[in-house]
Amino acid sequence: MEQTTLPDISTQARGLEELGSRILVMAGVLMVIGGGGAFGLAMTSEGGLHRLAETYLVSFAYFLSLALGALFFVLLQHLTHAGWSVVVRRLAEALSVNVVLMAVLVIPVVLNMEHLYHWAHPGAADHDAILAGKSAFLNPQFFTIRLVVYFAIWSLLAWFFFSKSKSQDATADPKYTRRMEALSAPGMILFALSINFAAFDLLMSVNPHWFSTIFGVYFFAGSVVVIMATLVVLAAYLQRQGRLQGIVTVEHYHDLGKLLFGFVVFWAYIAFSQYMLYWYGNIPEETVWYLTRQTGNWTGISLALLFGHFVIPFLVLVSRFPKRRPRLLVLAALWMLAMHWLDLYYLVGPEFHPEGASIGLMDVLCFLGMGGLFFMVLAWRLRKIALVPVGDPRLAESLAFENS
């Protein structure tokens, strides 16, 4: 039997080093221009601070979903004892620890609770039977406590897997893998419950009169789409900058592409299932959420999601061809990153502007500002540690991985 010659990764598995410094500067510029510009627009326009709070929630949900998608990816790989993904898992581990950053960035959401969440208004439930029935759950104090619990769970899980993986780099001791695999099952259960309720709290409760039992699954599906797309883009970017060459191969891109395609379909399945149930039920208090999104130019946003988040990527990614051509896969991944933002805007925007969508400069600047901060923290974390888990016992399997 012919033996596969594994690449020498000694020069490619290093940290970002000087590249990290360049990324820190670029991300810092984005943070200052984006964050400062968004705040400046908010201060100089009528109702600007409320508008900023709304678009801040969209951007916050975007980068939170990216960090949570990364945590899911790490949990899943350990739960299934996966070998193929080892060479891209460190990127996901580092991204997942950014939930600690998101725990800080959730503070403005809490401070703007009364504007973002109608149920948080003093006396809101006094003349509203629905809010009165939900007041034991939807109240500012319990909402804040739940957020603390969610972020504590996510931060502890993300830090555990990241720190154990880093420790294994130095010793190559398989005991770290066994510990991570042992925690992956209970960790996945905690993750599933917490992301579900967090989606209810942060996004679905923006309209407290409407509810969907699969809304959390919908948010989860988008989170996995965005992490798969991000891993493709990050791996390709790092290879262009001289990192991970010969480590992340066409075979790994192929599997990331398959997962991206699979969760694009899963997102569409959940979205359609939710819509279909309310459509044939035709109960006014259930259909009102969709009615807003099917009037005015919100109809265009809904159609853009139908075709941009499902039909077009389905037709592009269903073939093996683009999955094995990193440049094409990167283009598809960038497209899905943009569609994910539009999806979150579609969830939040109509509740504040039912008269119509108006994506503007403030939305772009707020997104760039938060994204700059998010990737500044990521680059700082990856400056001096290996970009692949060099001590993982399944690294050789990952380096030699080939799709059957």
C-alpha positions, 0 to 999 in steps of 0.5 A: 500500500502506497504511503502518503507523504505528509507536508512539513508544517513546521514553517506554516503552522506558526502564528500571525506574527507580523501579519497580525500587526497589519491586521490589527492596524487595518481592523483598528482603522475600520473600527474607528471610522465605522464606529465613529462615523455611525455615532457621528451620524446618530448625533447629528440626525433626528432620532439618530440614537434610536436608529443607531440602537436598531442597527447596532442590534443587527450588527451585534446579532451578526457577530454573535452568530459568528462566534456561536457558529464557531463554538458549534463547529468546535463542539461538533468536531469533538463530539464526532471525533472528526479528523478531517477538520483539525487543520481549520479547527484552531481558527474556529476555536479562536473565533469562538472565544470572541463570545467574551467580547460579545458579552461586553458588546451586549451592554448597549443592547441592555442600556437601550432595552426600552427602545428595542423591546416594547415589553421593557417600557414601564407599564407596557403590560398594563393594558396589553393582555399578551404582555401581561401573560408574558411579563413573568418572563419578559421583564428587564431584570429576568432578561438581563439575568438570562443574558448573563447566564447565556454568556457565562455558558458560552464563554466557559465552553469556548475558553475551555476548548481553546485553552485545552487545545493550546495546552496540547500544542506544547505536550501533544498529550492525548489526554486533552483530546479525551477531556474535550471529547468528554465535555462536547456532549453536555456542552452541545446540550447547553449550547443548543438550549442557550442559543435557542433561548437567546434567539427568543430574547434578543431577536424574537422578543423585538415583537413580543406579540408574535412567536415561533417555536423554531425561531431559535433553530432558524437563528442557529442555521444562519449561525452555521452558514456564517461560520462555514463561510468565514472559515473558507474566507479566512483560510483562503486569506491566510494562504494568500498571506503565506500561512497554512500553505500545504495544510488546508487543501482542496479537500478541506475546502471541499468539505467546508463547501459541503457543510456550507451547502448543507446548512444553506438548504437547512436554513431554507427548510426551517424558513419555509417550514415556519412560513408554511405553518403560519400561512395555512393556519392563517391566524391574524396574530401569527400572520402579522409578522409576515404581513409586515414583511410582505408589504412595501419594499420589505417585499423586495427584501423577502424576495432577495432572501429567497433568491439570494440566501437559497436559490442562487447559492443552491444552484452554485454550490450543488455542484462539486466544481466550485467546492474544489476551486477555492477562489469560486468558493470564496466568492460564494462564501462572501455572498453568503456573509452578505446575505446573512446580514440581510437576513438579520436586518429582515428579522429586526428592521420591520419592527421599527420601520414597517413603512419600508426598508431603508438600508443606509450609511449608518448601517454600513458604518456600524457593521464595519465598526463592530467588525473591525473590533471583532477582528482586532481581538481575533488577530491579537489572539492569534499573533503568537499561537500556532494557526493549527493544533500542532499537538492534536493526535488527529493532525496527521489524519487531517493533513492526509485527508482526501474526499472519497 
